[in-house]
């Protein structure tokens, strides 16, 4: 899987221009230039790839076609025939989702007195959190402040962000770093103890905290271990995704129906409150884009919350990460962390020329890559016809000294080395990839949604990032709002009296579908993407028929 | 980039390359030679729930063991990060029973005694190196187990840092260690107790507790978009 001859010829130009490029950094775009490249090249602006949602409380909101389909889909279970017997499990707080947000919520809910069940689709920790490489933002240096962080966040989000959510995000950020450190997260530090922080796209201060380039993995494995150490208060159910919420006659959430992926049995969990922390939906592959996301990222939580009566926010905006791997084919779309550019790597076209400042916000950077390939014809083509631009990784060792890449980016080096490419010596080819759901379920700073008993945290939410998230604010979001949602849910369940568990909201949903003329569609949440190739007939019934 | 099944690596299915035989738990299937093991399983008709996770080499769900025809060696890999080879004879190990000590980190001390007490089997290590051979991340597991026996917690943390807890080291260990949980404990002890103190972080936590930034944030929250944009575009950027 070494580079093709035409790619090597282009790499020679990148090598040749490196010396002069290093002394002449490319200028940042003006506000007008940013707007122009976004409008003309960012996937969010392609109108035919979007449509209005036809039913529910956010009817009329535009969202990618693939998301609209799952939002409007029929439920997995039929409220008319599904038997709601006694619950299999009872708890105070049910957390659905086993990533960083879910783990944080479970920890804080249990700390605040709740008995918790944490249910997750695959294994505990199988989540986008685990894959987040670059870092987590927090304004904890003397020349930085939560207010400066605030300005970076809202500027990056096109000033559309919810002010109250951003305030919570930036104010809690240093507290969360301290919390994680007390739980044993190993942040990168200088010998004197100062956090070894770098820039991310769109930051005005170096406030990106990292744990090599396993930042998310380090946070996730610590949070997971802490949850497992509290098994007296938190029960973990793996391979049990949520397929529907339960509610009482007045619409207050009272638990959920889970599907055991191993036995194919439904499991009922009665809870006084539910925290949805199911993550995003990259595996819906909007506009056919490859994705950096985890296998289970199918947008489930938005579907569940929406049917239960929650409102959505910013569902028209998805984040395309500028540096997805474009070569080799086997890792197409997988994340190349922004930390590579944070450490100084520039971006070059086919001719070895810079064409964009490397740390524009992600939406602008992505749009600039697409423009360079599509409009200007300066992309590098691979053997499969995939286009890309060069990320000049070898520069990093020239800037910071030999061995920096190996030490700061071990996961990246390993990923490319697995496919016989040495990124310490040769640049790597990148192209935008579907990365993050900027929008999601609308919520308040305490994680509440307006639906009694329903709390949300993490990528399933919308509002804090406005129309574009900055690097390092998702690991921050999941911990800040996971903690808040867990704490709020534990407070809410104190003394709450709930009615009988029903699926009344589902019956209402089916009626709304009928009235709007929506019929058919794949039952949702879809739980897993369909990657299986079948060349023969597939038996649909259980192997041994039930009954 | 669209395809009938829009997986990240879909277009390689359309190639005209000749298929190669691999054996999945003994069953022969013929697959395109450019596929990863994970995509080859899906190509062969499997719908994965076990043995699949992030699909990007970070989660450790897809630990795989294989042999190649005619060779005595046993090989170890992540299914999402490894391209198939002809006559590969493979099985996934999506789960392996492990031992994990229960503890409250805040009650522990970062000493050798803590490691020995929570993982007494640590001292049985034969230093045979089978764990190192089995690690798909290329981590020198034997070296960090040796450091653990010496009580050098920071070294355990450093060497084990890239561990994804796939469990292959433990599955292969002749004396039944759960190496990756020893590494995890050492890293948590290091993060909490052994890393140098970040005074600027403690100061900022104090300032937030004192409400130092509340007024400034209230002001920013009250600004109109145009006023915010003006401030945003005039930001001073740290070099």
Interface residues (C-beta under 8 A of the other chain):
Chain A: X1 X31 X122 X123 X125 X126 X128 X130 X131 X139 X140 X141 X142 X143 X145 X146 X147 X148 X150 X151 X152 X154 X155 X159 X163 X164 X167 X170 X171 X174 X175 X177 X178 X181 X182 X183 X184 X185 X186 X187 X189 X191 X192 X193 X194 X195 X199 X204 X205 X206 X211 X212 X214 X216 X217 X218 X221 X222 X225 X226 X228 X229 X231 X239 X261 X262 X285 X287 X288 X289 X290 X291 X292 X294 X295 X329 X330 X331 X332 X333 X334 X335 X384 X385 X386 X410 X411 X414 X415 X418 X419 X528 X529 X530 X531 X532 X533 X534 X535 X536
Chain B: X1 X2 X3 X5 X6 X7 X8 X9 X11 X12 X13 X34 X35 X36 X39 X42 X43 X44 X45 X46 X47 X48 X49 X50 X52 X53 X54 X55 X56 X57 X58 X59 X61 X81 X82 X83 X100 X102 X103 X104 X105 X106 X137 X138 X157 X161 X162 X164 X165 X184 X187 X188 X189 X190 X191 X192 X195 X196 X197 X198 X199 X200 X201 X202 X203 X204 X205 X208 X213 X216 X217 X220 X221 X225 X228 X229 X231 X232 X233 X235 X236 X237 X238
